[in-house]
Amino acid sequence: MLKQLRVACWIGAGALALALMTQPVSVQAQLSFSLTIIVMMIAIWKFGRGRAQRQLFLALGSFVIIRYMYWRLTSTLPSISDPVGFSLGIILVMAELYCVLILTISLIINADPLKRNPLPREDEADLPTVDVFIPSYNEDEYILATTIAAARSMDYPAEKLNVWLLDDGGTDQKCNDKNPEKAETARLRRASLQALCRQMGAIYLTRARNEHAKAGNMNNALKHAKGQVIVVFDADHAPFRAFLQETIGYFARDPKLFLVQTPHVFLNPDPIERNLRTFDFMPSENEMFYSVTQCGLDKWNGSFFCGSAALLRRSALDATGGFSGITITEDCETAFELHAKGWTSVYVDKPLIAGLQPETFTSFIGQRSRWCQGMFQIMLLKNPAFKKGLNGIQRLAYLSSMTFWFFPLPRLIFMLAPLTHIFFDVKIFVSNVDEAIAYTATYIVVNLMLQNFLYGSVRWPWVSELYEYVQGVFLVKAIVSVVASPRKPTFNVTAKGLTLDNDHLSELSWPFFTIFGVLFAGGLMALYRYLFEPGVSNLMLVVGLWNTFNMLIAGVALGVVAERKQVDRHPRLGINRTGSLTIEGVEYPVAICNVSAGGCGIHALPAGPALPTIPEGAELHVEIAPMGTIIQREQLPLVFRHSTTCGNLQVLGFEFPTLNPREYYILADLMYGDSEALPRFLKTRRKHKGILAGSGQFIFWGFTEPFRALLLMGKHASDADAAADANAPAESKTLWLRRLSAAGSEPQKKSQPAKAA
């Protein structure tokens, strides 16, 4: 009876709210009403605390958004007697409906994210056996050695832990390639990695053929491994020592648990972060997903496998035939199938691995294209709406994760829509300035407030729009290809560990210059028509402002594709370890303040003696103070390279020479021994960025980054001219410039691995 009464109350409240939201009012009343709600939301944000206030904040914002969409659908569509305007107007409103749908699902899933308390440590006798899978394809040996050492150094009984290197770069198929050079490269790789695994205590495993990509590689390993729990780390994802202790205990508490997923945290910036120089002070793009969305999904038993930094129950994998490999996103597909079989998942919101992400804009787009195509494959081939075994909220969660990848279509629609009115006088949005302020402007403000309230510490204002735009230009093609042939996409390995030798324009830059040029022309045309053309209404002013905002996004994107030089191949992690440095027989106490796979930074202790001058290239050793139980007091070889000033400290930069297997374990202890290193790093970036401050920063980029990109284009055009004159006198400058326009940058050396820094 009580349940029925609760349902009746919810239905009644919903009907009343719907009646209020569809009530016709004057423009002035709508503006007053929306402004009142905005003031209430500000008051709740400033003074309200707790779950009830959070729910009220989201409810008030949702009221304004629904009110706006009702107005859009009933009052702003062009007349059907104007077929062009009506058709384009329908396309625009459908794009808006998509955005409101994604926002609504986001509010439902993230309204009350689950925060789990740490588990007590398990008795060693009760711990399950663990097999660690490290799938590999073409990664450098030093990356694999570092990950193997970190995996074997995890705080776990050695007799219950096996580490497997799954080498898809040395398969029989590759070793017998028809191309003799490729075959020889594969055979040398196999022999070298076999020797590395023998020396480091790992198990080397390859297979006959490269079938079904990563899923096929891991399924082959399942035939050989016997552990009760499978841990998956990408080849460039090294775990911290506490990884298993923080996660393994959940399996004993839930016999139906198939997955424990942890966040992916990266030591290097993605191309957007590097080229805008935001990595040290702005949260990375993935932090919103891993710190908020996965926690929200976890509340509804909907957090899913992300391909790495995860533990999976072996018996669950056996029950579904191993890792699913029909699509190219085997991780989400595997979780999808297991959730449908009644298995459960857990998300542990603590960063316990350090990984690498794509350095170049081209490899970044390649990675996102694979994610986009894979999620569309799951939706088309295994639609969550009709999948048996999923509950309602799980269906919604998976549909949200898949339909999210439609974003390129509405993003480009919003980018180009105002041009139809500016250039062709097509009215796709029937409104006047007063209505635009009362409905549209307040809707935008409330939308920003909702997003900033939920994600302000992990996502700055307008950054989502930037990421969607720079991806959307290329992902539209990916969407069309997978819709046309859902089974056609194949798995492509993302290139990582590259270095950029000089500033240059990405080879994918030309569409962004084209779009920016068109938007700039549109802005000039809108201004001219508004000022000088008779009969042009104030709607042109509104559309011109819309186009100006689009031009800001397009301007920032020019900075994204203007690639900055990145010589240092090895991203560093800030740590706090002590040791001693022996120089000419004298032992100096030092602090090790940062470390990477290629070197470390060292400075004298504040209370200790100053370090003497060291000649460049001097070979030394640093003795590291013990931490934990894996490594006691050990030494690492160093080569001095440079000295820099950091505040009041003189930091000496050292390079590691070629390390032997034992020294990789010492490096793993130094770099991954302190599991609080990553949370400390993330905390320095997770400072709430308000709407005004975030908008100001974005506007600054929008004005400055186009100039940097255009200067770089001019420099490269000059270089191309010089190269043409010097090397091919008969070839015209016009042809060289045509090539420059087609490629997006001058012909230049591709990004290659740098020497150890």
C-alpha positions in Angstrom: 0.0 0.0 0.0 2.8 2.4 0.9 4.6 1.7 -2.4 1.4 2.4 -4.3 0.9 5.6 -2.5 4.5 6.7 -3.2 4.0 5.9 -6.9 0.8 7.9 -7.0 2.5 10.9 -5.3 5.3 10.8 -7.9 2.7 10.6 -10.8 0.8 13.5 -9.3 3.9 15.7 -8.8 5.0 14.9 -12.3 1.6 15.9 -13.8 1.6 19.2 -11.7 5.1 20.0 -12.8 4.2 19.3 -16.5 1.2 21.6 -16.2 3.4 24.4 -14.8 6.1 23.9 -17.4 3.7 24.1 -20.3 1.7 27.1 -19.0 1.7 30.0 -21.5 3.1 33.2 -20.0 4.3 36.5 -21.4 8.0 37.0 -22.3 8.5 39.3 -19.3 7.0 36.8 -17.0 9.2 34.0 -18.4 12.3 36.2 -17.9 11.3 37.0 -14.3 10.6 33.4 -13.6 13.9 32.1 -15.1 15.9 34.8 -13.3 14.2 33.9 -10.0 15.2 30.2 -10.4 18.7 31.2 -11.3 18.9 33.3 -8.1 17.5 30.3 -6.1 20.1 28.0 -7.6 22.9 30.4 -6.8 21.7 30.6 -3.2 21.5 26.8 -2.9 25.0 26.5 -4.5 26.4 29.0 -2.0 24.7 28.0 1.2 23.1 24.6 0.7 24.8 21.4 1.7 23.7 17.8 1.5 21.7 15.4 -0.7 18.4 17.2 -0.5 19.8 20.6 -1.6 21.7 18.9 -4.4 18.4 17.3 -5.7 16.6 20.6 -5.4 19.4 22.4 -7.4 19.1 19.8 -10.2 15.3 19.9 -10.1 15.2 23.7 -10.5 17.6 23.7 -13.4 15.7 20.9 -15.1 12.5 23.0 -14.8 14.1 25.8 -16.9 15.5 23.5 -19.5 12.2 21.7 -20.0 10.4 25.0 -20.2 12.9 26.1 -22.9 12.4 23.0 -25.0 8.6 23.3 -24.8 8.9 26.8 -26.1 11.4 25.7 -28.9 9.0 22.9 -30.1 5.8 25.0 -30.0 6.8 28.5 -30.9 10.1 28.7 -32.8 9.9 26.3 -35.7 9.6 27.9 -39.2 6.4 27.6 -41.1 5.9 24.4 -43.1 5.2 26.7 -46.1 8.9 27.4 -46.1 10.2 23.9 -46.8 13.9 24.8 -46.7 13.6 26.8 -43.4 11.3 24.2 -41.9 13.6 21.3 -42.8 16.7 23.0 -41.5 14.8 24.1 -38.4 13.8 20.5 -37.7 17.4 19.4 -38.0 18.5 22.1 -35.5 15.8 21.3 -33.0 16.6 17.6 -33.2 20.2 18.4 -32.4 19.1 20.4 -29.4 16.8 17.5 -28.3 19.7 15.2 -28.4 21.8 17.5 -26.1 18.9 17.8 -23.7 18.5 14.0 -23.7 22.2 13.4 -22.9 22.0 16.0 -20.2 18.9 14.4 -18.7 20.5 11.0 -18.6 23.7 12.5 -17.1 21.6 14.2 -14.4 19.9 10.9 -13.6 23.1 8.8 -13.5 25.2 11.4 -11.7 22.6 12.9 -9.3 24.0 10.9 -6.4 27.4 9.2 -7.3 28.5 6.4 -5.1 31.7 6.9 -3.0 33.1 3.6 -1.7 35.1 3.4 1.5 38.4 1.6 1.4 38.3 -2.1 2.3 40.3 -3.7 5.2 43.3 -5.7 4.1 42.6 -9.4 3.5 44.5 -12.2 5.2 47.1 -13.6 2.8 45.7 -17.1 3.1 42.3 -16.0 1.8 43.6 -14.1 -1.2 42.8 -15.6 -4.6 45.4 -16.4 -7.3 46.0 -13.7 -9.8 47.2 -13.6 -13.4 48.2 -10.3 -14.8 47.8 -9.8 -18.5 49.9 -7.2 -20.3 48.8 -7.2 -24.0 51.5 -5.8 -26.3 51.8 -5.1 -30.0 54.6 -2.7 -30.9 55.6 -0.9 -27.7 59.3 -0.2 -26.9 61.0 -2.7 -24.7 61.7 -0.1 -21.9 58.0 0.6 -21.6 57.3 -3.2 -21.3 60.1 -3.7 -18.8 58.8 -0.8 -16.6 55.2 -2.2 -16.6 56.4 -5.8 -15.9 58.5 -4.6 -13.0 55.7 -2.5 -11.6 53.2 -5.4 -11.9 55.5 -8.0 -10.3 56.3 -5.5 -7.5 52.7 -5.2 -6.4 52.1 -5.9 -2.7 50.8 -9.4 -3.1 52.0 -12.9 -2.2 54.5 -13.9 -4.9 53.3 -17.5 -5.0 49.8 -16.3 -6.0 50.8 -13.8 -8.6 51.8 -14.5 -12.2 52.6 -11.8 -14.8 52.1 -12.6 -18.5 53.4 -10.5 -21.4 51.0 -11.2 -24.3 53.0 -10.3 -27.4 51.0 -9.8 -30.5 54.0 -8.3 -32.2 55.9 -11.6 -32.3 53.2 -14.0 -33.5 53.9 -16.9 -35.9 52.0 -14.9 -38.5 54.3 -11.9 -38.2 57.5 -14.0 -37.9 56.6 -15.6 -41.3 55.5 -12.4 -43.0 56.1 -12.3 -46.8 58.1 -9.2 -46.3 61.5 -10.4 -45.1 62.3 -7.2 -43.2 59.0 -7.3 -41.3 59.5 -11.0 -40.6 63.0 -10.4 -39.3 61.8 -7.5 -37.1 59.1 -9.8 -35.6 61.6 -12.6 -34.9 64.0 -10.3 -33.2 61.2 -8.8 -31.1 60.1 -12.2 -30.0 63.6 -13.3 -29.0 64.3 -10.1 -27.2 61.1 -10.1 -25.2 61.5 -13.8 -24.4 64.9 -13.0 -22.9 63.5 -10.0 -21.0 60.7 -12.1 -19.5 63.1 -14.8 -18.4 65.3 -12.2 -16.7 62.3 -10.4 -15.0 60.4 -13.4 -13.9 57.4 -12.9 -16.2 55.8 -15.3 -18.6 56.1 -14.6 -22.3 53.2 -15.8 -24.5 52.4 -15.3 -28.2 50.1 -17.1 -30.6 49.8 -18.3 -34.1 47.8 -15.5 -35.7 46.7 -12.0 -34.9 43.0 -12.7 -34.8 40.3 -10.7 -33.0 43.0 -8.1 -31.9 43.3 -7.5 -28.2 40.3 -9.7 -27.2 41.8 -12.6 -29.2 45.2 -12.1 -27.6 43.7 -12.3 -24.1 41.4 -15.2 -24.9 44.5 -17.1 -26.0 46.1 -16.3 -22.7 43.0 -17.7 -20.8 43.8 -21.1 -22.3 47.1 -21.1 -20.4 46.5 -19.0 -17.2 44.9 -20.6 -14.2 44.4 -17.7 -11.8 41.0 -17.0 -10.1 41.3 -13.3 -11.0 42.5 -11.8 -14.2 44.1 -8.3 -14.0 44.5 -6.4 -17.3 47.1 -3.6 -17.8 47.8 -2.0 -21.1 51.5 -2.1 -22.0 51.9 1.5 -21.0 49.8 1.4 -17.8 52.1 0.6 -14.9 50.4 -0.1 -11.5 51.3 1.3 -8.1 52.3 -1.2 -5.4 49.0 -1.0 -3.6 46.9 -1.8 -6.7 45.8 -5.3 -5.6 45.5 -4.5 -1.9 43.0 -1.7 -2.7 40.9 -3.8 -5.1 41.1 -7.6 -4.6 38.9 -7.8 -1.5 35.7 -6.9 -3.3 35.6 -10.4 -4.9 35.3 -12.1 -1.5 32.3 -9.9 -0.6 30.2 -10.6 -3.7 30.3 -14.0 -5.4 28.5 -12.5 -8.4 31.1 -9.7 -8.9 32.9 -9.9 -12.3 34.7 -6.6 -12.4 36.6 -4.1 -10.3 37.5 -1.1 -12.4 39.9 1.7 -11.4 40.6 5.1 -13.1 43.0 5.7 -15.9 45.4 8.5 -15.1 48.0 9.7 -17.5 51.4 11.2 -16.9 51.6 13.0 -20.2 49.3 15.6 -21.7 47.0 14.8 -24.6 47.5 17.1 -27.7 44.9 19.6 -26.5 46.5 19.9 -23.1 50.0 20.1 -24.6 49.2 22.6 -27.3 47.1 24.9 -24.9 49.6 24.3 -22.1 47.0 23.3 -19.5 48.3 20.0 -18.2 49.7 21.3 -15.0 46.7 23.3 -13.9 43.5 22.1 -15.7 41.8 18.7 -15.1 42.3 16.3 -18.0 39.3 15.4 -20.2 39.0 11.9 -18.8 38.7 13.0 -15.2 35.0 13.8 -15.5 34.3 10.3 -16.7 36.5 8.5 -14.2 35.7 10.8 -11.2 32.0 11.4 -11.6 30.4 9.4 -14.3 31.9 6.0 -13.4 30.9 6.7 -9.7 27.4 7.5 -10.9 27.2 4.3 -13.0 28.6 2.3 -10.0 25.5 3.3 -7.9 23.3 1.5 -10.5 25.6 -1.5 -11.1 26.5 0.0 -14.5 30.3 0.8 -14.3 32.0 -1.0 -17.1 35.3 -2.4 -18.1 37.7 0.2 -19.6 40.3 -2.1 -21.1 43.0 -1.7 -18.5 43.5 -1.1 -14.8 40.8 -3.7 -14.0 40.3 -7.0 -12.3 37.9 -9.6 -13.7 36.7 -12.9 -12.1 37.9 -15.8 -14.2 34.8 -17.9 -13.7 32.7 -15.0 -15.0 34.8 -14.8 -18.2 34.5 -18.6 -18.6 30.8 -18.4 -18.3 30.5 -16.1 -21.3 33.3 -17.6 -23.5 36.0 -15.1 -22.5 36.5 -11.6 -23.6 34.0 -10.5 -26.2 35.5 -9.7 -29.6 32.8 -9.0 -32.0 33.4 -5.2 -31.8 36.6 -3.2 -31.6 35.8 -2.1 -28.0 36.2 -5.5 -26.4 36.2 -3.9 -22.9 32.7 -2.4 -22.9 31.3 -5.3 -24.9 32.6 -7.8 -22.3 31.1 -5.8 -19.4 27.8 -5.5 -21.4 27.5 -9.2 -21.9 28.4 -10.1 -18.2 26.0 -7.5 -16.8 23.3 -9.1 -19.0 24.1 -12.4 -17.4 23.4 -11.1 -13.9 27.0 -10.4 -12.9 27.9 -7.2 -10.9 30.6 -4.6 -11.1 32.4 -2.3 -8.7 34.3 0.9 -9.4 37.1 2.0 -7.0 37.7 5.7 -7.4 41.3 5.8 -6.6 44.1 6.3 -9.2 46.3 3.2 -9.0 48.0 3.1 -12.4 50.0 5.7 -14.4 49.6 5.5 -18.2 50.4 7.3 -21.4 48.1 8.9 -23.9 48.5 9.9 -27.5 51.0 12.7 -28.1 50.0 13.8 -31.6 46.6 15.1 -32.7 46.5 12.5 -35.5 47.0 9.6 -33.1 44.5 11.2 -30.7 41.8 11.3 -33.4 42.7 7.7 -34.4 42.1 6.5 -30.8 38.8 8.4 -30.5 37.6 7.1 -33.9 38.1 3.5 -32.6 36.2 4.2 -29.4 33.4 5.9 -31.4 33.1 3.1 -33.9 33.3 0.4 -31.3 30.5 1.9 -29.2 28.3 2.3 -32.3 29.0 -1.4 -33.2 27.7 -2.5 -29.8 24.6 -0.3 -30.2 23.9 -1.6 -33.7 24.8 -5.3 -33.2 23.7 -5.7 -29.5 21.3 -2.9 -28.8 21.0 -2.4 -25.0 17.3 -1.4 -25.4 16.5 -5.0 -26.4 19.2 -6.9 -24.5 17.7 -9.5 -22.1 19.0 -9.5 -18.6 19.7 -5.8 -18.2 17.5 -3.8 -15.8 16.1 -0.4 -16.8 18.8 1.8 -15.4 21.5 -0.4 -16.9 19.9 -0.1 -20.3 19.8 3.6 -19.8 23.5 3.7 -18.7 24.7 1.7 -21.7 22.6 3.6 -24.2 24.0 6.8 -22.7 27.5 5.7 -23.2 26.8 4.7 -26.8 24.5 7.5 -27.9 27.0 10.0 -26.5 29.1 9.3 -29.5 26.5 11.0 -31.7 27.9 14.3 -30.5 29.8 15.1 -33.8 26.5 15.6 -35.6 24.9 18.2 -33.3 28.2 19.8 -32.7 28.8 20.5 -36.4 25.1 21.5 -36.8 25.4 24.1 -34.1 28.7 25.3 -35.6 27.3 25.9 -39.1 23.6 26.6 -38.5 23.9 30.4 -38.1 25.6 30.7 -41.5 22.4 29.7 -43.2 20.7 32.8 -42.0 23.7 35.1 -42.4 24.5 34.1 -46.0 21.2 32.9 -47.3 18.6 34.6 -45.0 17.1 31.2 -44.2 15.1 31.5 -41.0 15.6 28.2 -39.1 14.8 29.7 -35.6 11.8 32.0 -35.4 12.3 34.4 -32.5 12.9 38.0 -31.5 15.6 39.4 -29.2 13.3 39.6 -26.2 12.4 35.9 -26.5 15.9 34.9 -27.1 17.0 36.5 -23.8 14.0 35.2 -21.8 14.3 31.6 -23.0 17.5 30.9 -24.8 20.0 33.0 -22.7 18.6 31.8 -19.4 18.6 28.2 -20.7 22.3 28.5 -21.6 23.1 30.0 -18.2 21.2 27.3 -16.3 22.8 24.6 -18.5 26.2 26.0 -17.6 25.3 26.1 -13.9 24.2 22.5 -13.9 27.4 21.3 -15.6 29.6 23.5 -13.4 27.8 22.3 -10.3 28.3 18.6 -11.1 31.7 18.7 -12.8 33.3 22.1 -12.0 36.3 20.6 -10.3 37.0 18.1 -13.1 35.8 20.0 -16.2 36.2 23.7 -17.0 33.5 25.7 -18.7 33.4 25.3 -22.5 36.1 22.6 -22.6 33.6 19.9 -23.4 32.5 21.9 -26.5 36.1 22.3 -27.6 36.8 18.5 -27.3 33.6 17.7 -29.1 34.3 20.1 -31.9 37.9 19.0 -32.6 36.8 15.4 -32.6 33.6 15.9 -34.4 35.2 17.2 -37.6 36.6 13.7 -38.2 34.3 11.4 -36.3 31.4 12.1 -38.6 33.2 10.0 -41.2 33.7 7.2 -38.6 30.0 7.2 -37.7 28.9 7.0 -41.3 31.3 4.1 -42.0 30.2 2.0 -39.0 26.5 2.6 -39.7 27.0 1.6 -43.3 28.9 -1.5 -42.3 28.7 -2.4 -38.6 31.2 -5.3 -38.8 33.8 -3.6 -41.0 35.9 -1.5 -38.5 39.1 -3.2 -37.3 41.2 -2.6 -34.2 44.1 -0.1 -34.7 46.8 0.3 -32.0 47.2 3.8 -30.8 50.7 5.2 -31.3 52.3 6.4 -28.0 55.7 7.2 -26.7 56.4 9.6 -29.5 58.2 12.9 -29.5 57.7 16.1 -31.5 60.9 17.6 -32.7 59.6 21.0 -33.6 56.5 23.2 -33.6 54.3 22.4 -36.6 50.8 22.2 -37.9 49.1 18.9 -37.6 48.5 17.1 -40.9 44.8 17.2 -39.9 44.7 21.0 -39.5 43.4 22.1 -42.8 39.6 21.6 -42.1 39.9 23.7 -39.0 41.5 26.6 -40.9 38.7 26.3 -43.5 35.9 26.3 -41.0 37.5 29.2 -39.1 37.8 31.2 -42.3 34.1 30.5 -43.2 33.0 31.6 -39.7 35.1 34.7 -39.8 33.5 35.6 -43.2 30.1 34.9 -41.7 30.9 37.3 -38.8 31.8 40.1 -41.2 28.7 39.5 -43.3 26.5 39.5 -40.2 28.0 42.8 -39.1 27.6 44.4 -42.5 24.0 43.3 -42.9 23.0 44.4 -39.5 24.6 47.9 -39.9 23.8 48.7 -43.5 21.2 46.4 -45.0 17.7 47.7 -44.9 15.0 45.5 -43.3 17.4 43.3 -41.4 15.9 42.7 -37.9 17.6 42.3 -34.5 17.6 38.6 -35.1 20.7 39.1 -37.2 22.4 40.5 -34.1 21.5 37.3 -32.2 22.7 35.1 -35.0 25.9 37.1 -35.3 26.6 36.6 -31.6 26.0 32.9 -32.0 28.4 32.8 -34.9 31.0 34.8 -32.8 30.8 32.1 -30.1 31.3 29.4 -32.7 34.3 31.4 -34.0 35.8 31.4 -30.5 35.6 27.6 -30.3 37.1 27.3 -33.8 39.8 29.7 -32.9 40.8 27.7 -29.8 40.8 24.6 -32.1 43.4 26.3 -34.3 45.7 26.3 -31.2 44.9 22.6 -30.7 46.2 21.6 -34.2 49.2 23.9 -33.9 51.4 21.3 -32.4 54.0 22.4 -29.9 57.4 20.9 -29.7 57.8 18.1 -27.2 61.4 16.8 -26.9 61.2 14.9 -23.6 59.8 11.5 -24.4 59.4 10.4 -20.8 56.7 12.2 -18.8 57.6 12.6 -15.1 55.7 12.0 -11.9 56.3 14.1 -8.8 57.4 12.0 -5.9 58.8 12.6 -2.4 61.7 10.2 -1.8 65.1 10.6 -0.1 68.4 9.1 -0.8 72.1 10.0 -1.1 74.2 11.1 -4.0 78.0 10.3 -3.9 80.1 12.9 -5.7 83.9 12.4 -5.6 83.7 10.2 -2.6 81.5 12.5 -0.6 77.9 11.4 0.3 75.3 14.1 0.0 71.7 13.6 1.4 69.2 14.4 -1.4 65.5 14.5 -2.2 64.2 12.9 -5.4 61.4 15.1 -6.5 60.4 13.6 -9.8 61.0 10.5 -11.8 60.2 9.0 -15.2 61.2 6.0 -17.2 64.1 8.0 -18.6 65.5 9.9 -15.6 64.8 11.8 -12.4 65.2 15.2 -10.7 67.2 15.6 -7.6 67.9 18.4 -5.2 69.8 18.9 -2.0 67.9 18.6 1.3 67.0 22.1 2.7 68.9 21.3 5.9 71.8 19.5 4.2 74.9 20.7 2.4 74.7 22.2 -1.0 75.6 20.0 -4.0 78.8 20.8 -5.8 79.0 21.6 -9.5 78.7 18.5 -11.6 80.0 18.4 -15.2 77.5 17.4 -17.9 77.7 13.7 -18.7 79.2 12.8 -15.3 78.2 9.2 -14.4 77.0 8.8 -10.8 74.8 6.6 -8.6 71.9 7.6 -6.3 71.2 5.4 -3.3 67.5 5.3 -2.6 66.2 5.1 1.0 63.9 2.1 1.5 60.1 2.2 1.2 57.8 -0.7 1.5 59.0 -4.3 1.5 60.0 -5.0 -2.1 63.3 -3.1 -2.4 65.5 -2.2 0.5 68.4 0.2 0.0 69.4 0.1 -3.6 71.3 2.1 -6.2 70.4 3.5 -9.7 72.9 4.6 -12.2 72.6 8.2 -13.3 74.1 10.5 -16.0 74.0 14.3 -15.3 72.4 16.4 -18.0 71.3 19.8 -16.8 70.4 22.0 -13.8 67.3 24.1 -13.4 65.9 26.4 -10.8 62.5 25.6 -9.2 61.6 28.3 -6.7 64.5 28.4 -4.2 65.7 24.9 -5.2 68.4 24.0 -7.6 67.1 20.8 -9.3 69.6 18.6 -11.1 68.2 16.6 -14.1 69.7 13.1 -14.5 69.2 10.6 -17.2 69.1 6.8 -16.7 71.5 4.9 -18.9 70.4 1.5 -20.2 68.9 -0.3 -17.2 69.2 -4.0 -16.5 66.2 -6.0 -15.3 67.2 -5.6 -11.6 67.4 -1.9 -12.0 63.9 -1.8 -13.6 62.6 -3.2 -10.3 64.4 -0.4 -8.4 62.9 2.1 -10.8 59.4 0.6 -10.3 59.9 0.9 -6.5 60.9 4.6 -6.9 58.2 5.5 -9.3 55.3 3.4 -8.2 55.9 2.7 -4.6 53.9 5.6 -3.2 50.2 5.1 -4.1 49.4 8.6 -3.0 51.6 10.2 -5.6 48.9 10.3 -8.3 46.1 11.6 -5.9 48.5 14.4 -4.9 49.1 15.3 -8.5 45.4 15.3 -9.4 44.5 17.4 -6.4 46.7 20.2 -7.6 44.6 20.4 -10.8 41.1 19.9 -9.3 40.3 23.4 -8.2 36.8 24.5 -9.0 36.7 26.8 -12.0 33.7 29.1 -12.0 31.6 30.0 -15.0 33.0 33.6 -15.3 36.6 32.6 -14.8 36.3 29.6 -17.1 34.6 31.7 -19.8 37.3 34.4 -19.5 40.0 31.8 -20.0 38.3 30.4 -23.0 37.8 33.8 -24.6 41.5 34.5 -24.1 42.4 31.3 -26.0 39.9 32.2 -28.7 41.7 35.5 -29.4 45.3 34.4 -29.0 45.5 30.9 -30.4 44.4 31.8 -34.0 47.4 34.2 -34.2 49.8 31.5 -33.1 48.4 29.0 -35.6 48.5 31.6 -38.4 52.1 32.6 -37.6 53.0 28.9 -37.7 51.3 28.5 -41.0 53.1 31.5 -42.4 56.5 30.2 -41.1 55.8 26.8 -42.7 54.7 28.4 -46.0 58.0 30.4 -46.0 60.0 27.2 -45.3 58.1 25.4 -48.1 59.0 28.2 -50.5 62.6 28.1 -49.4 62.7 24.3 -49.9 61.0 24.6 -53.3 63.5 27.3 -54.4 66.5 25.3 -53.1 65.6 21.8 -54.1 63.2 22.0 -57.0 63.7 25.3 -58.9 61.3 24.2 -61.7 58.5 23.7 -59.3 56.3 26.6 -58.7 55.5 28.2 -55.4 51.9 27.9 -56.1 52.2 24.1 -56.2 54.1 24.1 -52.9 51.4 26.1 -51.3 48.7 23.9 -52.7 50.5 20.9 -51.1 50.8 22.8 -47.9 47.1 23.4 -47.9 46.3 19.8 -48.6 48.6 18.4 -46.0 47.9 20.9 -43.2 51.7 21.5 -42.8 54.9 21.4 -44.6 56.4 18.1 -45.7 58.4 17.1 -42.6 59.9 14.3 -40.7 57.3 12.2 -38.9 57.2 12.1 -35.1 59.8 9.6 -33.9 60.9 8.3 -30.5 63.4 10.6 -28.9 66.6 9.7 -27.2 66.3 9.1 -23.5 65.9 12.5 -21.7 
